[in-house]
Amino acid sequence: MVDWYFRDMENKIQGPYSTADMHNWYVAGYLKSDLLISQNPQNGFNPLRDWFPNLQLAFTPGAEGAPGRHASPDANQLKWYFLDRSRNPQGPFTTDHMRQWFEQGYFEPTLQIYDSSKPENAPDGGWKVLREYFPNVQNAFLPNSPAAETPGLTRQASNGSASNGS
């Protein structure tokens, strides 16, 4: 069980609280994106938005994250962006985070994504639907996925499936 702590408006540490409690309070609007939270108060506190850059995933199972759980990712690993339901860009995120969220069912094959490690004007760069980056959708965001690195696998065929350009 993951315990959560936060600093209240008087800077007092509150907690521990369960992920379920924190999720319920967040959904109810009691916890704001600038709230300082921690899983270990001795290691310091970070804003909720830093733990959950995609706030729609705040306190959902498996989404606990950035500060305190993983070492800071190399800047080159923070390469993925996606458009949320309001068409707002979210990111950057690591391939690992994107894979976790994909496996948890948060991403549809039609999700607009962008790999910032590729120039936007490159044939295999720019904003595209997930299935264009990964024609074999079940391999989305897997390390060394050949579809993610093979130019020519980015065009949409008229039947809705990805084409290899031949």
N, C-alpha and C positions, 0 to 999 in steps of 0.2 A: 504494500500500500504506500502510495506517495503522499507525503505530508506537505502542505503548503503553508507559508507564512506571508504576512503582508504588513506594511507600515500604515497605520491609520492616519487620519488628518492631523493628529497631534504627534506624529512620528513615533508612536509606540508600536512595538511588535505585537501582532495578533496571530494566534495560531497555536498549535497546528490544526489545519483543516484538511479534510479529504478532497480529492479531485472532484468527486461528485458534488460536494458542498460548494466548492469554488465555481464549478460549471453552472450550478443552479443560480448562484448569486450573480454570475456574469450575465447569464441569459435574462435574468430579471432586471438587469441594468444597475446593480449596486456596485459593480467593479468597473472602473474606467480604464482606458488603455494606458494612462500614465501612472496607475497604481504600482507602487514598488512591491514586487513579490520575490520570494525565494523558496527553495526547498531546503536550504540550510542557512539560517541567519548568520552563522559565523563566516560564511563565504560572501556575504553582502547581498544586496538587493538590486534588481534590475526592473525597469518598467515592464508591465504586462505585454506591451506591444513588441518588446525585444524578445520575450520568450515565445510569443505567438505572432510572428509577422503577418500571418493570415488570421486575423482576429475571429473569423468564422470557425476556426478550429480550437479556439481557446478552451483549455481544460477538457478536451475530448481525449479518449484513450489513445495512447501512442503518439499524441501530438506534443507532449511536454517537450520543451526543447532548448532552444539556443543557449542562453547563458546557463552555465552550471552543469549541463548534461553532456555536452560534447566539447572537445577542444575547439577553439575558434577555427572555422574552416579556412583553408587557403583561399585567397581572393579569387583564384582561378576556378575554384569549385563552386563559387556562388555565381552560377551562370544562368539559371532558369527563371523566367518570369511567366506569369499566366494572367489572363483577364478574368476577374471575378464576375459574378452574375450582373453586377452594375457596370460592367465593362471597364473597371478600374484596374490598372496594372498592379500586380502584387509580386514582390520579389526584391532582390534576387534570393534564390534558394539553391541548396545543393541538390545534386542528382539523388542522393540518398533520401533527403526529405521528400522530393517529388515522388520517388518510388514508393515510400511509405504511404503517402497520401493517395497515390494511385491504387495501391493494394487495398487500402481501406475503403475504396469506392467513392472518393471525393471527386475524381476526375472522369469525365465522359470522354469518349474518343473525339468528340467535337470541340473540346476545350481549346481555346486559343492559347498557344504557348510560344515562347521566344527563347532561343538559345543565344545568349549575349556573347558567347565565345566566337560566333561567326558574324562577319559583317552583314548588316541588314540588307545590303544590295547584292550579296553573294547569291548564286543560284540555290544554295541550300540554307540560306539565312532568312531572317525576317520573321514576322508573326505568321504562324501557320496553325492549323488544327493539329491536335496531338497525333491523329492517325496519319498525317502527312509526314511528320518527323519519324514516326514509328509505324510503318505499314503493318507489321506484325504486332498489333496493339498489346498483346499480353507480355511483350518484351519491353514495354515502355519504361524508360529510365533505368534499365539494367546496365551495369558497368560494361563498357566496351560493346554495347549493342551495335551490331553492324549497320542497322538501318539508320541509326542516329548519325553515323559518320560517312555514309555512302552517298555522294552527290548523285543527283538524278532520281532519287526516291522521294521527291518532294512535290511532284505535280499531282493534281487531282484528276483522275480519269472521269469521263462523263458518266460512268455508272456508279460513282461515289467511292470507288476503291482507289488506292494509291497506284501510281504507275511507275515503272522503272525507266521510262523514257524511250523504250524500244517499240 
